[in-house]
Amino acid sequence: MNIYVVVEGICEKHVYKNWIPHVNKRLSFVNYSHEIQSNNFYILTGGGFPAYYDSIDIAIEEVNTYGNIDRLVIGIDSECRAS
């Protein structure tokens, strides 16, 4: 299984990079999307709002191009401000 993850910022990348192998020990991190082979995951940092919209577009294009990615996961924070 190969997973492509888009996260909002740098902090999330560090968290998911360490957390995903704890959930699925078969998965290993790769630094670049073109390195995805077998049982890998890659994390693309979106650069915060609204820049992560462009990162999501890039991820969709790469998932469709490579053909060996089983899951596209988008992990975006959500905040609620009290009025």
PDB file with SEQRES, HELIX, SHEET and CRYST1 records, atoms N, CA, C and O in Angstrom:
SEQRES   1 A   83  MET ASN ILE TYR VAL VAL VAL GLU GLY ILE CYS GLU LYS          
SEQRES   2 A   83  HIS VAL TYR LYS ASN TRP ILE PRO HIS VAL ASN LYS ARG          
SEQRES   3 A   83  LEU SER PHE VAL ASN TYR SER HIS GLU ILE GLN SER ASN          
SEQRES   4 A   83  ASN PHE TYR ILE LEU THR GLY GLY GLY PHE PRO ALA TYR          
SEQRES   5 A   83  TYR ASP SER ILE ASP ILE ALA ILE GLU GLU VAL ASN THR          
SEQRES   6 A   83  TYR GLY ASN ILE ASP ARG LEU VAL ILE GLY ILE ASP SER          
SEQRES   7 A   83  GLU CYS ARG ALA SER                                          
HELIX    1 AA1 ILE A   10  VAL A   23  1                                  14    
HELIX    2 AA2 SER A   33  GLU A   35  5                                   3    
HELIX    3 AA3 TYR A   52  TYR A   66  1                                  15    
SHEET    1 AA1 4 SER A  28  PHE A  29  0                                        
SHEET    2 AA1 4 ASN A  40  THR A  45  1                                        
SHEET    3 AA1 4 ILE A   3  VAL A   7  1                                        
SHEET    4 AA1 4 ARG A  71  GLY A  75  1                                        
CRYST1    1.000    1.000    1.000  90.00  90.00  90.00 P 1           1          
ATOM      1  N   MET A   1       0.848  -1.173   0.000  1.00  0.00           N  
ATOM      2  CA  MET A   1       0.000   0.000   0.000  1.00  0.00           C  
ATOM      3  C   MET A   1       0.889   1.231   0.000  1.00  0.00           C  
ATOM      4  O   MET A   1       1.864   1.298   0.748  1.00  0.00           O  
ATOM      5  N   ASN A   2       0.558   2.194  -0.829  1.00  0.00           N  
ATOM      6  CA  ASN A   2       1.258   3.473  -0.892  1.00  0.00           C  
ATOM      7  C   ASN A   2       0.280   4.599  -0.592  1.00  0.00           C  
ATOM      8  O   ASN A   2      -0.850   4.611  -1.081  1.00  0.00           O  
ATOM      9  N   ILE A   3       0.737   5.543   0.222  1.00  0.00           N  
ATOM     10  CA  ILE A   3      -0.128   6.642   0.647  1.00  0.00           C  
ATOM     11  C   ILE A   3       0.547   7.970   0.359  1.00  0.00           C  
ATOM     12  O   ILE A   3       1.730   8.149   0.650  1.00  0.00           O  
ATOM     13  N   TYR A   4      -0.191   8.885  -0.203  1.00  0.00           N  
ATOM     14  CA  TYR A   4       0.240  10.251  -0.472  1.00  0.00           C  
ATOM     15  C   TYR A   4      -0.550  11.145   0.479  1.00  0.00           C  
ATOM     16  O   TYR A   4      -1.781  11.141   0.459  1.00  0.00           O  
ATOM     17  N   VAL A   5       0.156  11.912   1.312  1.00  0.00           N  
ATOM     18  CA  VAL A   5      -0.488  12.728   2.331  1.00  0.00           C  
ATOM     19  C   VAL A   5      -0.187  14.198   2.071  1.00  0.00           C  
ATOM     20  O   VAL A   5       0.964  14.573   1.847  1.00  0.00           O  
ATOM     21  N   VAL A   6      -1.221  15.026   2.101  1.00  0.00           N  
ATOM     22  CA  VAL A   6      -1.059  16.475   2.032  1.00  0.00           C  
ATOM     23  C   VAL A   6      -1.434  17.032   3.398  1.00  0.00           C  
ATOM     24  O   VAL A   6      -2.523  16.766   3.908  1.00  0.00           O  
ATOM     25  N   VAL A   7      -0.522  17.810   3.989  1.00  0.00           N  
ATOM     26  CA  VAL A   7      -0.787  18.426   5.280  1.00  0.00           C  
ATOM     27  C   VAL A   7      -0.653  19.938   5.146  1.00  0.00           C  
ATOM     28  O   VAL A   7      -0.058  20.448   4.197  1.00  0.00           O  
ATOM     29  N   GLU A   8      -1.219  20.635   6.117  1.00  0.00           N  
ATOM     30  CA  GLU A   8      -1.248  22.094   6.031  1.00  0.00           C  
ATOM     31  C   GLU A   8       0.123  22.724   6.223  1.00  0.00           C  
ATOM     32  O   GLU A   8       0.499  23.615   5.460  1.00  0.00           O  
ATOM     33  N   GLY A   9       0.874  22.285   7.216  1.00  0.00           N  
ATOM     34  CA  GLY A   9       2.132  22.953   7.523  1.00  0.00           C  
ATOM     35  C   GLY A   9       3.256  22.007   7.892  1.00  0.00           C  
ATOM     36  O   GLY A   9       3.105  20.786   7.849  1.00  0.00           O  
ATOM     37  N   ILE A  10       4.392  22.594   8.256  1.00  0.00           N  
ATOM     38  CA  ILE A  10       5.596  21.844   8.601  1.00  0.00           C  
ATOM     39  C   ILE A  10       5.388  20.983   9.841  1.00  0.00           C  
ATOM     40  O   ILE A  10       5.809  19.826   9.866  1.00  0.00           O  
ATOM     41  N   CYS A  11       4.756  21.521  10.851  1.00  0.00           N  
ATOM     42  CA  CYS A  11       4.544  20.785  12.098  1.00  0.00           C  
ATOM     43  C   CYS A  11       3.773  19.495  11.837  1.00  0.00           C  
ATOM     44  O   CYS A  11       4.125  18.438  12.362  1.00  0.00           O  
ATOM     45  N   GLU A  12       2.726  19.583  11.028  1.00  0.00           N  
ATOM     46  CA  GLU A  12       1.931  18.391  10.720  1.00  0.00           C  
ATOM     47  C   GLU A  12       2.769  17.332  10.005  1.00  0.00           C  
ATOM     48  O   GLU A  12       2.593  16.135  10.231  1.00  0.00           O  
ATOM     49  N   LYS A  13       3.682  17.782   9.139  1.00  0.00           N  
ATOM     50  CA  LYS A  13       4.536  16.827   8.432  1.00  0.00           C  
ATOM     51  C   LYS A  13       5.364  16.022   9.426  1.00  0.00           C  
ATOM     52  O   LYS A  13       5.475  14.803   9.292  1.00  0.00           O  
ATOM     53  N   HIS A  14       5.941  16.681  10.412  1.00  0.00           N  
ATOM     54  CA  HIS A  14       6.743  15.983  11.414  1.00  0.00           C  
ATOM     55  C   HIS A  14       5.887  15.001  12.219  1.00  0.00           C  
ATOM     56  O   HIS A  14       6.319  13.886  12.511  1.00  0.00           O  
ATOM     57  N   VAL A  15       4.688  15.417  12.568  1.00  0.00           N  
ATOM     58  CA  VAL A  15       3.805  14.548  13.346  1.00  0.00           C  
ATOM     59  C   VAL A  15       3.432  13.312  12.542  1.00  0.00           C  
ATOM     60  O   VAL A  15       3.591  12.193  13.030  1.00  0.00           O  
ATOM     61  N   TYR A  16       2.938  13.488  11.318  1.00  0.00           N  
ATOM     62  CA  TYR A  16       2.508  12.349  10.502  1.00  0.00           C  
ATOM     63  C   TYR A  16       3.678  11.453  10.114  1.00  0.00           C  
ATOM     64  O   TYR A  16       3.523  10.234  10.040  1.00  0.00           O  
ATOM     65  N   LYS A  17       4.840  12.038   9.865  1.00  0.00           N  
ATOM     66  CA  LYS A  17       6.021  11.252   9.498  1.00  0.00           C  
ATOM     67  C   LYS A  17       6.379  10.260  10.599  1.00  0.00           C  
ATOM     68  O   LYS A  17       6.826   9.149  10.314  1.00  0.00           O  
ATOM     69  N   ASN A  18       6.186  10.651  11.835  1.00  0.00           N  
ATOM     70  CA  ASN A  18       6.484   9.768  12.959  1.00  0.00           C  
ATOM     71  C   ASN A  18       5.304   8.902  13.377  1.00  0.00           C  
ATOM     72  O   ASN A  18       5.494   7.803  13.898  1.00  0.00           O  
ATOM     73  N   TRP A  19       4.091   9.390  13.153  1.00  0.00           N  
ATOM     74  CA  TRP A  19       2.899   8.681  13.607  1.00  0.00           C  
ATOM     75  C   TRP A  19       2.499   7.538  12.673  1.00  0.00           C  
ATOM     76  O   TRP A  19       2.120   6.466  13.146  1.00  0.00           O  
ATOM     77  N   ILE A  20       2.575   7.747  11.370  1.00  0.00           N  
ATOM     78  CA  ILE A  20       2.113   6.740  10.405  1.00  0.00           C  
ATOM     79  C   ILE A  20       2.819   5.393  10.586  1.00  0.00           C  
ATOM     80  O   ILE A  20       2.138   4.367  10.579  1.00  0.00           O  
ATOM     81  N   PRO A  21       4.139   5.340  10.749  1.00  0.00           N  
ATOM     82  CA  PRO A  21       4.778   4.030  10.959  1.00  0.00           C  
ATOM     83  C   PRO A  21       4.356   3.340  12.260  1.00  0.00           C  
ATOM     84  O   PRO A  21       4.472   2.120  12.372  1.00  0.00           O  
ATOM     85  N   HIS A  22       3.876   4.094  13.227  1.00  0.00           N  
ATOM     86  CA  HIS A  22       3.368   3.464  14.457  1.00  0.00           C  
ATOM     87  C   HIS A  22       2.023   2.789  14.202  1.00  0.00           C  
ATOM     88  O   HIS A  22       1.707   1.769  14.816  1.00  0.00           O  
ATOM     89  N   VAL A  23       1.248   3.352  13.310  1.00  0.00           N  
ATOM     90  CA  VAL A  23      -0.060   2.790  12.977  1.00  0.00           C  
ATOM     91  C   VAL A  23       0.079   1.617  12.016  1.00  0.00           C  
ATOM     92  O   VAL A  23      -0.635   0.621  12.133  1.00  0.00           O  
ATOM     93  N   ASN A  24       1.000   1.738  11.067  1.00  0.00           N  
ATOM     94  CA  ASN A  24       1.232   0.673  10.092  1.00  0.00           C  
ATOM     95  C   ASN A  24       2.737   0.503   9.920  1.00  0.00           C  
ATOM     96  O   ASN A  24       3.369   1.254   9.177  1.00  0.00           O  
ATOM     97  N   LYS A  25       3.302  -0.465  10.594  1.00  0.00           N  
ATOM     98  CA  LYS A  25       4.748  -0.673  10.616  1.00  0.00           C  
ATOM     99  C   LYS A  25       5.322  -1.071   9.260  1.00  0.00           C  
ATOM    100  O   LYS A  25       6.534  -0.993   9.060  1.00  0.00           O  
ATOM    101  N   ARG A  26       4.480  -1.492   8.335  1.00  0.00           N  
ATOM    102  CA  ARG A  26       4.970  -1.860   6.999  1.00  0.00           C  
ATOM    103  C   ARG A  26       5.287  -0.644   6.139  1.00  0.00           C  
ATOM    104  O   ARG A  26       6.014  -0.763   5.153  1.00  0.00           O  
ATOM    105  N   LEU A  27       4.764   0.508   6.491  1.00  0.00           N  
ATOM    106  CA  LEU A  27       4.960   1.705   5.668  1.00  0.00           C  
ATOM    107  C   LEU A  27       6.238   2.436   6.044  1.00  0.00           C  
ATOM    108  O   LEU A  27       6.555   2.590   7.224  1.00  0.00           O  
ATOM    109  N   SER A  28       6.963   2.882   5.035  1.00  0.00           N  
ATOM    110  CA  SER A  28       8.165   3.673   5.278  1.00  0.00           C  
ATOM    111  C   SER A  28       8.073   4.980   4.498  1.00  0.00           C  
ATOM    112  O   SER A  28       7.520   5.035   3.400  1.00  0.00           O  
ATOM    113  N   PHE A  29       8.624   6.013   5.089  1.00  0.00           N  
ATOM    114  CA  PHE A  29       8.585   7.360   4.531  1.00  0.00           C  
ATOM    115  C   PHE A  29       9.584   7.505   3.386  1.00  0.00           C  
ATOM    116  O   PHE A  29      10.696   6.981   3.453  1.00  0.00           O  
ATOM    117  N   VAL A  30       9.181   8.220   2.339  1.00  0.00           N  
ATOM    118  CA  VAL A  30      10.096   8.611   1.267  1.00  0.00           C  
ATOM    119  C   VAL A  30      10.088  10.134   1.169  1.00  0.00           C  
ATOM    120  O   VAL A  30       9.072  10.780   1.426  1.00  0.00           O  
ATOM    121  N   ASN A  31      11.234  10.696   0.795  1.00  0.00           N  
ATOM    122  CA  ASN A  31      11.385  12.153   0.743  1.00  0.00           C  
ATOM    123  C   ASN A  31      10.753  12.800  -0.475  1.00  0.00           C  
ATOM    124  O   ASN A  31      10.410  13.982  -0.443  1.00  0.00           O  
ATOM    125  N   TYR A  32      10.595  12.037  -1.550  1.00  0.00           N  
ATOM    126  CA  TYR A  32      10.071  12.601  -2.796  1.00  0.00           C  
ATOM    127  C   TYR A  32       8.990  11.675  -3.355  1.00  0.00           C  
ATOM    128  O   TYR A  32       9.084  10.453  -3.239  1.00  0.00           O  
ATOM    129  N   SER A  33       7.981  12.264  -3.952  1.00  0.00           N  
ATOM    130  CA  SER A  33       6.861  11.464  -4.457  1.00  0.00           C  
ATOM    131  C   SER A  33       7.295  10.462  -5.522  1.00  0.00           C  
ATOM    132  O   SER A  33       6.725   9.374  -5.612  1.00  0.00           O  
ATOM    133  N   HIS A  34       8.291  10.810  -6.326  1.00  0.00           N  
ATOM    134  CA  HIS A  34       8.723   9.876  -7.377  1.00  0.00           C  
ATOM    135  C   HIS A  34       9.473   8.661  -6.808  1.00  0.00           C  
ATOM    136  O   HIS A  34       9.753   7.712  -7.541  1.00  0.00           O  
ATOM    137  N   GLU A  35       9.799   8.685  -5.505  1.00  0.00           N  
ATOM    138  CA  GLU A  35      10.452   7.552  -4.863  1.00  0.00           C  
ATOM    139  C   GLU A  35       9.469   6.482  -4.382  1.00  0.00           C  
ATOM    140  O   GLU A  35       9.891   5.416  -3.933  1.00  0.00           O  
ATOM    141  N   ILE A  36       8.188   6.750  -4.469  1.00  0.00           N  
ATOM    142  CA  ILE A  36       7.186   5.797  -3.997  1.00  0.00           C  
ATOM    143  C   ILE A  36       7.265   4.521  -4.819  1.00  0.00           C  
ATOM    144  O   ILE A  36       7.144   4.546  -6.043  1.00  0.00           O  
ATOM    145  N   GLN A  37       7.472   3.397  -4.122  1.00  0.00           N  
ATOM    146  CA  GLN A  37       7.567   2.098  -4.780  1.00  0.00           C  
ATOM    147  C   GLN A  37       6.540   1.118  -4.214  1.00  0.00           C  
ATOM    148  O   GLN A  37       5.530   0.820  -4.851  1.00  0.00           O  
ATOM    149  N   SER A  38       6.817   0.623  -3.009  1.00  0.00           N  
ATOM    150  CA  SER A  38       5.953  -0.367  -2.381  1.00  0.00           C  
ATOM    151  C   SER A  38       5.965  -0.154  -0.870  1.00  0.00           C  
ATOM    152  O   SER A  38       7.026  -0.090  -0.249  1.00  0.00           O  
ATOM    153  N   ASN A  39       4.780  -0.047  -0.293  1.00  0.00           N  
ATOM    154  CA  ASN A  39       4.630   0.196   1.144  1.00  0.00           C  
ATOM    155  C   ASN A  39       5.342   1.467   1.597  1.00  0.00           C  
ATOM    156  O   ASN A  39       6.063   1.480   2.594  1.00  0.00           O  
ATOM    157  N   ASN A  40       5.118   2.519   0.843  1.00  0.00           N  
ATOM    158  CA  ASN A  40       5.706   3.825   1.148  1.00  0.00           C  
ATOM    159  C   ASN A  40       4.629   4.844   1.418  1.00  0.00           C  
ATOM    160  O   ASN A  40       3.473   4.677   1.030  1.00  0.00           O  
ATOM    161  N   PHE A  41       5.035   5.924   2.105  1.00  0.00           N  
ATOM    162  CA  PHE A  41       4.180   7.092   2.198  1.00  0.00           C  
ATOM    163  C   PHE A  41       5.024   8.338   2.001  1.00  0.00           C  
ATOM    164  O   PHE A  41       6.191   8.396   2.388  1.00  0.00           O  
ATOM    165  N   TYR A  42       4.406   9.320   1.395  1.00  0.00           N  
ATOM    166  CA  TYR A  42       5.042  10.597   1.092  1.00  0.00           C  
ATOM    167  C   TYR A  42       4.160  11.690   1.668  1.00  0.00           C  
ATOM    168  O   TYR A  42       2.934  11.577   1.661  1.00  0.00           O  
ATOM    169  N   ILE A  43       4.790  12.753   2.171  1.00  0.00           N  
ATOM    170  CA  ILE A  43       4.035  13.860   2.752  1.00  0.00           C  
ATOM    171  C   ILE A  43       4.405  15.146   2.043  1.00  0.00           C  
ATOM    172  O   ILE A  43       5.578  15.513   1.974  1.00  0.00           O  
ATOM    173  N   LEU A  44       3.403  15.827   1.516  1.00  0.00           N  
ATOM    174  CA  LEU A  44       3.572  17.127   0.877  1.00  0.00           C  
ATOM    175  C   LEU A  44       3.033  18.186   1.822  1.00  0.00           C  
ATOM    176  O   LEU A  44       1.882  18.120   2.254  1.00  0.00           O  
ATOM    177  N   THR A  45       3.870  19.163   2.139  1.00  0.00           N  
ATOM    178  CA  THR A  45       3.456  20.256   3.008  1.00  0.00           C  
ATOM    179  C   THR A  45       2.776  21.330   2.170  1.00  0.00           C  
ATOM    180  O   THR A  45       3.316  21.790   1.163  1.00  0.00           O  
ATOM    181  N   GLY A  46       1.580  21.718   2.606  1.00  0.00           N  
ATOM    182  CA  GLY A  46       0.787  22.658   1.841  1.00  0.00           C  
ATOM    183  C   GLY A  46       1.163  24.118   1.998  1.00  0.00           C  
ATOM    184  O   GLY A  46       0.774  24.941   1.169  1.00  0.00           O  
ATOM    185  N   GLY A  47       1.905  24.462   3.033  1.00  0.00           N  
ATOM    186  CA  GLY A  47       2.325  25.847   3.207  1.00  0.00           C  
ATOM    187  C   GLY A  47       1.274  26.741   3.832  1.00  0.00           C  
ATOM    188  O   GLY A  47       1.358  27.964   3.723  1.00  0.00           O  
ATOM    189  N   GLY A  48       0.285  26.151   4.486  1.00  0.00           N  
ATOM    190  CA  GLY A  48      -0.744  26.945   5.155  1.00  0.00           C  
ATOM    191  C   GLY A  48      -1.850  27.398   4.217  1.00  0.00           C  
ATOM    192  O   GLY A  48      -1.802  27.186   3.005  1.00  0.00           O  
ATOM    193  N   PHE A  49      -2.844  28.028   4.820  1.00  0.00           N  
ATOM    194  CA  PHE A  49      -3.991  28.542   4.065  1.00  0.00           C  
ATOM    195  C   PHE A  49      -3.607  29.865   3.435  1.00  0.00           C  
ATOM    196  O   PHE A  49      -2.969  30.680   4.102  1.00  0.00           O  
ATOM    197  N   PRO A  50      -3.954  30.117   2.211  1.00  0.00           N  
ATOM    198  CA  PRO A  50      -4.676  29.299   1.229  1.00  0.00           C  
ATOM    199  C   PRO A  50      -3.759  28.512   0.299  1.00  0.00           C  
ATOM    200  O   PRO A  50      -4.233  27.877  -0.642  1.00  0.00           O  
ATOM    201  N   ALA A  51      -2.443  28.546   0.552  1.00  0.00           N  
ATOM    202  CA  ALA A  51      -1.478  27.910  -0.351  1.00  0.00           C  
ATOM    203  C   ALA A  51      -1.697  26.408  -0.494  1.00  0.00           C  
ATOM    204  O   ALA A  51      -1.358  25.831  -1.527  1.00  0.00           O  
ATOM    205  N   TYR A  52      -2.265  25.761   0.543  1.00  0.00           N  
ATOM    206  CA  TYR A  52      -2.413  24.310   0.448  1.00  0.00           C  
ATOM    207  C   TYR A  52      -3.390  23.887  -0.638  1.00  0.00           C  
ATOM    208  O   TYR A  52      -3.385  22.723  -1.039  1.00  0.00           O  
ATOM    209  N   TYR A  53      -4.224  24.794  -1.125  1.00  0.00           N  
ATOM    210  CA  TYR A  53      -5.097  24.444  -2.256  1.00  0.00           C  
ATOM    211  C   TYR A  53      -4.265  24.047  -3.474  1.00  0.00           C  
ATOM    212  O   TYR A  53      -4.604  23.098  -4.182  1.00  0.00           O  
ATOM    213  N   ASP A  54      -3.174  24.779  -3.716  1.00  0.00           N  
ATOM    214  CA  ASP A  54      -2.287  24.432  -4.830  1.00  0.00           C  
ATOM    215  C   ASP A  54      -1.619  23.084  -4.593  1.00  0.00           C  
ATOM    216  O   ASP A  54      -1.442  22.307  -5.531  1.00  0.00           O  
ATOM    217  N   SER A  55      -1.247  22.802  -3.352  1.00  0.00           N  
ATOM    218  CA  SER A  55      -0.624  21.521  -3.029  1.00  0.00           C  
ATOM    219  C   SER A  55      -1.586  20.363  -3.246  1.00  0.00           C  
ATOM    220  O   SER A  55      -1.175  19.287  -3.683  1.00  0.00           O  
ATOM    221  N   ILE A  56      -2.852  20.572  -2.948  1.00  0.00           N  
ATOM    222  CA  ILE A  56      -3.854  19.531  -3.199  1.00  0.00           C  
ATOM    223  C   ILE A  56      -3.966  19.262  -4.691  1.00  0.00           C  
ATOM    224  O   ILE A  56      -4.062  18.107  -5.107  1.00  0.00           O  
ATOM    225  N   ASP A  57      -3.956  20.314  -5.501  1.00  0.00           N  
ATOM    226  CA  ASP A  57      -3.993  20.140  -6.958  1.00  0.00           C  
ATOM    227  C   ASP A  57      -2.780  19.354  -7.449  1.00  0.00           C  
ATOM    228  O   ASP A  57      -2.912  18.468  -8.293  1.00  0.00           O  
ATOM    229  N   ILE A  58      -1.597  19.677  -6.919  1.00  0.00           N  
ATOM    230  CA  ILE A  58      -0.375  18.960  -7.287  1.00  0.00           C  
ATOM    231  C   ILE A  58      -0.489  17.489  -6.895  1.00  0.00           C  
ATOM    232  O   ILE A  58      -0.127  16.606  -7.673  1.00  0.00           O  
ATOM    233  N   ALA A  59      -0.988  17.230  -5.701  1.00  0.00           N  
ATOM    234  CA  ALA A  59      -1.132  15.851  -5.226  1.00  0.00           C  
ATOM    235  C   ALA A  59      -2.068  15.043  -6.116  1.00  0.00           C  
ATOM    236  O   ALA A  59      -1.764  13.904  -6.469  1.00  0.00           O  
ATOM    237  N   ILE A  60      -3.193  15.624  -6.473  1.00  0.00           N  
ATOM    238  CA  ILE A  60      -4.143  14.923  -7.346  1.00  0.00           C  
ATOM    239  C   ILE A  60      -3.493  14.590  -8.681  1.00  0.00           C  
ATOM    240  O   ILE A  60      -3.653  13.483  -9.194  1.00  0.00           O  
ATOM    241  N   GLU A  61      -2.768  15.539  -9.238  1.00  0.00           N  
ATOM    242  CA  GLU A  61      -2.092  15.310 -10.517  1.00  0.00           C  
ATOM    243  C   GLU A  61      -1.050  14.192 -10.391  1.00  0.00           C  
ATOM    244  O   GLU A  61      -0.963  13.324 -11.259  1.00  0.00           O  
ATOM    245  N   GLU A  62      -0.261  14.212  -9.310  1.00  0.00           N  
ATOM    246  CA  GLU A  62       0.765  13.178  -9.146  1.00  0.00           C  
ATOM    247  C   GLU A  62       0.156  11.801  -8.885  1.00  0.00           C  
ATOM    248  O   GLU A  62       0.648  10.805  -9.415  1.00  0.00           O  
ATOM    249  N   VAL A  63      -0.888  11.728  -8.090  1.00  0.00           N  
ATOM    250  CA  VAL A  63      -1.553  10.447  -7.848  1.00  0.00           C  
ATOM    251  C   VAL A  63      -2.065   9.863  -9.159  1.00  0.00           C  
ATOM    252  O   VAL A  63      -1.908   8.670  -9.415  1.00  0.00           O  
ATOM    253  N   ASN A  64      -2.672  10.695  -9.980  1.00  0.00           N  
ATOM    254  CA  ASN A  64      -3.180  10.232 -11.267  1.00  0.00           C  
ATOM    255  C   ASN A  64      -2.058   9.862 -12.232  1.00  0.00           C  
ATOM    256  O   ASN A  64      -2.224   8.958 -13.051  1.00  0.00           O  
ATOM    257  N   THR A  65      -0.930  10.538 -12.148  1.00  0.00           N  
ATOM    258  CA  THR A  65       0.192  10.283 -13.050  1.00  0.00           C  
ATOM    259  C   THR A  65       0.948   9.018 -12.680  1.00  0.00           C  
ATOM    260  O   THR A  65       1.249   8.202 -13.551  1.00  0.00           O  
ATOM    261  N   TYR A  66       1.262   8.842 -11.396  1.00  0.00           N  
ATOM    262  CA  TYR A  66       2.094   7.709 -10.979  1.00  0.00           C  
ATOM    263  C   TYR A  66       1.366   6.385 -11.064  1.00  0.00           C  
ATOM    264  O   TYR A  66       1.955   5.393 -11.495  1.00  0.00           O  
ATOM    265  N   GLY A  67       0.122   6.336 -10.673  1.00  0.00           N  
ATOM    266  CA  GLY A  67      -0.659   5.114 -10.788  1.00  0.00           C  
ATOM    267  C   GLY A  67      -0.364   4.041  -9.753  1.00  0.00           C  
ATOM    268  O   GLY A  67      -1.018   2.997  -9.759  1.00  0.00           O  
ATOM    269  N   ASN A  68       0.600   4.261  -8.863  1.00  0.00           N  
ATOM    270  CA  ASN A  68       0.917   3.252  -7.853  1.00  0.00           C  
ATOM    271  C   ASN A  68       0.570   3.718  -6.434  1.00  0.00           C  
ATOM    272  O   ASN A  68       1.037   3.139  -5.454  1.00  0.00           O  
ATOM    273  N   ILE A  69      -0.240   4.751  -6.335  1.00  0.00           N  
ATOM    274  CA  ILE A  69      -0.628   5.299  -5.036  1.00  0.00           C  
ATOM    275  C   ILE A  69      -2.051   4.846  -4.731  1.00  0.00           C  
ATOM    276  O   ILE A  69      -2.974   5.074  -5.513  1.00  0.00           O  
ATOM    277  N   ASP A  70      -2.208   4.199  -3.577  1.00  0.00           N  
ATOM    278  CA  ASP A  70      -3.493   3.618  -3.211  1.00  0.00           C  
ATOM    279  C   ASP A  70      -4.425   4.581  -2.499  1.00  0.00           C  
ATOM    280  O   ASP A  70      -5.645   4.472  -2.614  1.00  0.00           O  
ATOM    281  N   ARG A  71      -3.849   5.527  -1.759  1.00  0.00           N  
ATOM    282  CA  ARG A  71      -4.667   6.456  -0.973  1.00  0.00           C  
ATOM    283  C   ARG A  71      -4.096   7.853  -1.068  1.00  0.00           C  
ATOM    284  O   ARG A  71      -2.882   8.052  -1.028  1.00  0.00           O  
ATOM    285  N   LEU A  72      -4.987   8.816  -1.194  1.00  0.00           N  
ATOM    286  CA  LEU A  72      -4.645  10.227  -1.072  1.00  0.00           C  
ATOM    287  C   LEU A  72      -5.331  10.726   0.191  1.00  0.00           C  
ATOM    288  O   LEU A  72      -6.556  10.681   0.302  1.00  0.00           O  
ATOM    289  N   VAL A  73      -4.531  11.205   1.145  1.00  0.00           N  
ATOM    290  CA  VAL A  73      -5.051  11.678   2.416  1.00  0.00           C  
ATOM    291  C   VAL A  73      -4.744  13.161   2.526  1.00  0.00           C  
ATOM    292  O   VAL A  73      -3.609  13.584   2.309  1.00  0.00           O  
ATOM    293  N   ILE A  74      -5.759  13.952   2.866  1.00  0.00           N  
ATOM    294  CA  ILE A  74      -5.584  15.388   3.047  1.00  0.00           C  
ATOM    295  C   ILE A  74      -5.881  15.701   4.501  1.00  0.00           C  
ATOM    296  O   ILE A  74      -7.009  15.544   4.967  1.00  0.00           O  
ATOM    297  N   GLY A  75      -4.847  16.149   5.213  1.00  0.00           N  
ATOM    298  CA  GLY A  75      -4.977  16.472   6.630  1.00  0.00           C  
ATOM    299  C   GLY A  75      -4.845  17.967   6.845  1.00  0.00           C  
ATOM    300  O   GLY A  75      -3.733  18.493   6.911  1.00  0.00           O  
ATOM    301  N   ILE A  76      -5.961  18.647   6.953  1.00  0.00           N  
ATOM    302  CA  ILE A  76      -5.996  20.091   7.104  1.00  0.00           C  
ATOM    303  C   ILE A  76      -6.601  20.436   8.450  1.00  0.00           C  
ATOM    304  O   ILE A  76      -7.625  19.877   8.843  1.00  0.00           O  
ATOM    305  N   ASP A  77      -5.966  21.356   9.151  1.00  0.00           N  
ATOM    306  CA  ASP A  77      -6.511  21.825  10.435  1.00  0.00           C  
ATOM    307  C   ASP A  77      -7.813  22.559  10.203  1.00  0.00           C  
ATOM    308  O   ASP A  77      -8.078  23.078   9.119  1.00  0.00           O  
ATOM    309  N   SER A  78      -8.608  22.588  11.238  1.00  0.00           N  
ATOM    310  CA  SER A  78      -9.796  23.447  11.203  1.00  0.00           C  
ATOM    311  C   SER A  78      -9.888  24.137  12.540  1.00  0.00           C  
ATOM    312  O   SER A  78      -9.744  23.512  13.591  1.00  0.00           O  
ATOM    313  N   GLU A  79     -10.124  25.401  12.492  1.00  0.00           N  
ATOM    314  CA  GLU A  79     -10.265  26.187  13.701  1.00  0.00           C  
ATOM    315  C   GLU A  79     -11.653  26.797  13.744  1.00  0.00           C  
ATOM    316  O   GLU A  79     -12.292  27.021  12.716  1.00  0.00           O  
ATOM    317  N   CYS A  80     -12.087  27.052  14.929  1.00  0.00           N  
ATOM    318  CA  CYS A  80     -13.375  27.703  15.106  1.00  0.00           C  
ATOM    319  C   CYS A  80     -13.142  28.904  16.000  1.00  0.00           C  
ATOM    320  O   CYS A  80     -12.574  28.782  17.085  1.00  0.00           O  
ATOM    321  N   ARG A  81     -13.573  30.039  15.546  1.00  0.00           N  
ATOM    322  CA  ARG A  81     -13.416  31.242  16.339  1.00  0.00           C  
ATOM    323  C   ARG A  81     -14.747  31.606  16.966  1.00  0.00           C  
ATOM    324  O   ARG A  81     -15.777  31.648  16.292  1.00  0.00           O  
ATOM    325  N   ALA A  82     -14.714  31.865  18.249  1.00  0.00           N  
ATOM    326  CA  ALA A  82     -15.942  32.275  18.940  1.00  0.00           C  
ATOM    327  C   ALA A  82     -16.254  33.722  18.563  1.00  0.00           C  
ATOM    328  O   ALA A  82     -15.356  34.557  18.445  1.00  0.00           O  
ATOM    329  N   SER A  83     -17.505  33.991  18.383  1.00  0.00           N  
ATOM    330  CA  SER A  83     -17.913  35.344  18.016  1.00  0.00           C  
ATOM    331  C   SER A  83     -18.077  36.214  19.242  1.00  0.00           C  
ATOM    332  O   SER A  83     -18.419  37.391  19.123  1.00  0.00           O  
TER     333      SER A  83                                                      
END                                                                             
